[in-house]
Amino acid sequence: MSQTRLDHRDIAILATLCREGRIAKTELAARVNLSPTPCWERMKRLEKAGLITGYRAEIDLAGLGPHVEVFVTVELESHRAESFQIFERTVAQIDEITGCWAIGGGYDYLMQIVARDVSAFQALMDGLLESRAGVRRYYSYIVTKPVKTLPPALGLLRD
């Protein structure tokens, strides 16, 4: 995808939608100092360009019941392209894995997992180790309290 040229109003639209995905179109237009129709047209252009990939609600997981959130660093047994593909296909099938990133440094991947409890987390990891995903070793870090979770400051990403 080629880089879409964005002006300050496009960035303002994206930043507002990151924070408030359910904002009314007229309110969004007012916040970015546009009339509703041009604002809507810009939103559609940003969607078509692939810069807006979806809209979702932020859920208070504690309100749904007990759970555990765990970050896991993963090292694979092999560093062949096929090994990475197998691992990534396996991870894509596991609903409890809510995020997974290939990373540089000493580990191959960082995963974010939300499970019912520590036993459910451990069962998931045992299953991953027994599968053909190619995990050599992993280290888990249980979240004891969230400190900060915000969307990126989009204005900082632009020149």
N, C-alpha and C positions, 0 to 999 in steps of 0.2 A: 504494500500500500504506500503510495506517495504521501509525503507530508502535506497536510492541508494547511493553507495559510489562515492563520487566526488573528483577529484583531482583539482589542481590549474588551469589546462587547461579547465576542464568542467566549473568551476566557471567563468573563463574568457569568455568562449563562451556564457554562460547565461547572464553575465553582458553586454556584447557587444550587444547581441540580444535585451535586455531590452531597451537599448538606441537607437539602430539603427536596427529595425526589417527588413528593406529592404536592408541591406548590402549584397553585392555580396559574394558568397561563397568563391571565391578566396581571397577577401579582408579580410573576417572573418578569414580564415586560416592563412593569413599573420599576422594578429593582435595577434593571439594566438600562433604563432610560430609553426604551423603544416603545413603539405602539405594538399592540398584540399581533397583528398580521406579520410584520417583518420579524418579530421575535420568534413566532411559530415557524416561519420559513427558515430562519437560522437553525432552530432546533432540528428541523427535518434534515437540513444539510449536514449538520453534525452527526445525526444518526446515520445518514446514508454514507458518510465518510468513515463510519466505524468508530468514531470517537465516543459516542454514547452507545454502550453495548447492552444496556438494560437498566431497569428500574427495580429496586427491591426495598423491602422494609427492613429496618433494624429491629431485631427482636431481643427482648430482655430474657435471656435463657433462664436466669434464676426464677423468673416468674412462671416458667413452665414446669419447674421442679428441679430436684437435685441433678447435677451433672458435673463432669470434670472436663476441663480444657487442658490439653497437653500439646506442647511443642516438641517435636522429635527430629533430631538430626540423624541422617541415614547415610551409611557407607555401603556401597555395593561390592559384591565379590569380584566382579569383572567390570572393566571400563571400556568394553566394546560397545559400539553403537546399538547393537541388538539388545544388549543387557539393559541399557537405558530405556529403550523402547518397551521391553517387556515390563520393567518396573512401572513405567508411566501408564501403560495400559491397565496393569493390575490396580494401581492406585485410583485410576479414574472410575473403577467399578465399586469402590468402597465409600458408602455414603457418609460414614463417620469422619472421613478425611475431608475436611472443609477447605483446606488449602495445601498446596504442595508446590515448592519452588526448587528448581535446579540452582545450586549455589556454587560459587568458587571457594577455594580454601581447602580445609582438611576434610570436609564432608561433601557428599554428592547432592543431598537434598535436605530441605527443611520442610517438615509437614506440620500442619495444624490439625488437631483431632479433637472432636467433641464427642464424648461418650457418656453413657448413663452413670457410670462410676468407675473406679480404678480397676475393678475386676473385669468390666466390659472392655476397658482400654487394653488390659493385658491379654484378654482373649483375642482381641483384634490383632495385636502385635504377634502373638503366638501363631495365629493363622497366617499372617504375612510372612513370618519366618519359615513356616512349613510349606508355603506356596512356592512356585517357581519364580518369584519376583526377584531373587538374587540378592537379598539383604545379607551382608556380612555381619554388620553390627549396627546398633542404634543406641542413642542416648535420649532419655525422655526428661522433660522439664515440665512439671505440673504448675499450672497457673494458680497462684494463691489469691491474687486479686488483680483485676484490671486497673491499670493506672492511666493509660491514655489510648484511645482508639478513635482516630479521626481520619477523614479522607485527606489526601495530599493537598498541600497548599499550591494550587495550580499556578498561581502567579509567579511562584518561585522557579517554575520549570521553564519559563519563557525568557528569552533575551530581553 
